[in-house]
């Protein structure tokens, strides 16, 4: 028995299948085609469709939860190139066999908290203007 049926004493009538208990259900490829036609919007495809009821909490509205969309300049083929803006920090990381110099690089279209550590030799080769 499904949890919904155990709680409410009747079968769940989801958006996908609005059949009444007394109606006969169509099974097989026809039902799958009907479900695909009635499926969720594309922006909700990445949402996980299973959760436990105990995870639900009442939402308390907060102005800080509003996110402003970032504007990114894109090419005509809808791509963009991340360029390094500046080097924030550098250090030497020791492994068993050698020491590697790494630099913390701030990339375009990212915030300071999202800066990434990169190998200094690779960065000097690809972007020598950062070290001038």
MIKOLFI-137057 format. One record per residue (C-alpha): residue number from 1; residue in one letter; x, y, z. Coordinates in Angstrom, 2 decimals. Example, Ala and Ser with C-alpha at 12.3 -4.5 7.8 and 13.67 -1.06 7.14 Angstrom:
BEGIN
(1 "A" (12.30 -4.50 7.80)) (2 "S" (13.67 -1.06 7.14)) 
% end
This chain:
BEGIN
(1 "X" (0.00 0.00 0.00)) (2 "X" (1.31 3.45 -0.86)) (3 "X" (1.90 5.91 2.03)) (4 "X" (-0.73 8.30 0.63)) (5 "X" (-3.29 5.51 0.49)) (6 "X" (-2.45 4.45 4.07)) (7 "X" (-2.86 8.01 5.38)) (8 "X" (-5.97 9.09 3.48)) (9 "X" (-7.73 5.81 2.74)) (10 "X" (-7.80 6.36 -1.02)) (11 "X" (-5.39 6.17 -3.95)) (12 "X" (-3.38 9.25 -4.85)) (13 "X" (-4.73 11.11 -7.86)) (14 "X" (-1.55 12.72 -9.16)) (15 "X" (-1.30 15.06 -12.15)) (16 "X" (0.07 12.18 -14.17)) (17 "X" (-2.83 9.77 -13.65)) (18 "X" (-6.28 11.18 -12.77)) (19 "X" (-8.03 7.83 -12.89)) (20 "X" (-10.74 7.10 -10.36)) (21 "X" (-10.52 3.87 -8.35)) (22 "X" (-13.58 2.49 -10.14)) (23 "X" (-12.14 3.27 -13.62)) (24 "X" (-10.05 0.75 -15.48)) (25 "X" (-6.49 1.87 -16.09)) (26 "X" (-4.73 1.65 -19.41)) (27 "X" (-1.35 0.01 -18.93)) (28 "X" (1.59 -0.31 -21.26)) (29 "X" (2.97 2.06 -23.89)) (30 "X" (-0.29 4.05 -24.11)) (31 "X" (-0.08 5.01 -20.43)) (32 "X" (3.56 6.04 -20.83)) (33 "X" (2.63 8.26 -23.80)) (34 "X" (-0.15 9.88 -21.75)) (35 "X" (2.24 10.45 -18.84)) (36 "X" (4.85 12.07 -21.10)) (37 "X" (2.22 14.45 -22.48)) (38 "X" (1.18 15.48 -18.93)) (39 "X" (4.73 15.66 -17.49)) (40 "X" (6.37 18.54 -15.55)) (41 "X" (7.90 21.65 -17.10)) (42 "X" (11.51 21.45 -18.31)) (43 "X" (12.78 23.69 -15.48)) (44 "X" (11.61 21.07 -12.95)) (45 "X" (13.39 18.11 -14.59)) (46 "X" (16.40 18.39 -12.25)) (47 "X" (14.24 18.24 -9.09)) (48 "X" (14.42 14.89 -7.32)) (49 "X" (10.93 13.42 -7.35)) (50 "X" (11.15 11.39 -4.12)) (51 "X" (11.39 12.79 -0.60)) (52 "X" (10.35 11.76 2.87)) (53 "X" (7.48 13.62 4.51)) (54 "X" (9.61 14.26 7.60)) (55 "X" (11.84 16.52 5.46)) (56 "X" (9.05 19.03 4.82)) (57 "X" (9.25 22.23 6.87)) (58 "X" (7.15 25.36 6.81)) (59 "X" (8.80 28.07 4.71)) (60 "X" (9.45 31.32 6.53)) (61 "X" (9.70 34.15 3.97)) (62 "X" (12.95 36.12 4.05)) (63 "X" (14.04 38.96 1.77)) (64 "X" (17.61 37.63 1.67)) (65 "X" (16.40 34.47 -0.09)) (66 "X" (15.67 36.42 -3.29)) (67 "X" (18.43 35.77 -5.83)) (68 "X" (19.32 38.23 -8.57)) (69 "X" (20.19 36.60 -11.90)) (70 "X" (23.73 37.14 -13.14)) (71 "X" (24.29 38.66 -16.55)) (72 "X" (26.92 36.91 -18.64)) (73 "X" (27.98 38.06 -22.08)) (74 "X" (27.72 35.16 -24.51)) (75 "X" (28.91 34.54 -28.06)) (76 "X" (26.50 34.01 -30.94)) (77 "X" (26.74 30.24 -30.36)) (78 "X" (25.70 30.71 -26.68)) (79 "X" (29.12 30.03 -25.15)) (80 "X" (31.44 32.21 -23.11)) (81 "X" (35.10 32.01 -22.20)) (82 "X" (36.20 32.32 -18.62)) (83 "X" (39.28 34.52 -18.34)) (84 "X" (41.45 34.96 -15.25)) (85 "X" (41.04 38.39 -13.68)) (86 "X" (43.80 38.35 -11.07)) (87 "X" (45.83 36.18 -8.72)) (88 "X" (44.66 36.39 -5.13)) (89 "X" (47.18 34.15 -3.34)) (90 "X" (50.00 31.69 -3.90)) (91 "X" (51.54 28.83 -1.95)) (92 "X" (53.63 25.69 -2.36)) (93 "X" (51.94 22.33 -1.97)) (94 "X" (54.20 19.43 -1.00)) (95 "X" (53.62 15.91 -2.25)) (96 "X" (55.73 12.83 -1.57)) (97 "X" (58.07 13.35 -4.50)) (98 "X" (57.99 17.06 -5.31)) (99 "X" (56.74 20.50 -4.42)) (100 "X" (54.19 22.22 -6.62)) (101 "X" (53.60 25.98 -6.70)) (102 "X" (49.91 26.83 -6.92)) (103 "X" (48.07 30.14 -7.24)) (104 "X" (44.53 31.13 -6.28)) (105 "X" (42.94 32.62 -9.40)) (106 "X" (39.84 34.80 -9.58)) (107 "X" (38.04 34.01 -12.84)) (108 "X" (35.65 36.28 -14.72)) (109 "X" (31.95 35.90 -13.91)) (110 "X" (32.78 34.51 -10.46)) (111 "X" (32.94 35.92 -6.96)) (112 "X" (36.00 35.95 -4.69)) (113 "X" (34.64 33.01 -2.68)) (114 "X" (34.59 30.91 -5.87)) (115 "X" (38.28 31.49 -6.73)) (116 "X" (40.12 28.27 -7.63)) (117 "X" (43.61 26.98 -6.97)) (118 "X" (45.55 26.31 -10.19)) (119 "X" (49.08 25.07 -10.91)) (120 "X" (51.32 28.12 -11.30)) (121 "X" (53.37 26.68 -14.20)) (122 "X" (50.21 26.05 -16.26)) (123 "X" (48.87 29.52 -15.54)) (124 "X" (52.21 31.14 -16.49)) (125 "X" (52.16 29.24 -19.78)) (126 "X" (48.55 30.08 -20.70)) (127 "X" (48.21 33.57 -19.17)) (128 "X" (51.65 35.25 -18.84)) (129 "X" (50.03 38.71 -18.55)) (130 "X" (48.86 37.83 -15.01)) (131 "X" (52.44 37.57 -13.77)) (132 "X" (53.79 40.78 -15.36)) 
% end
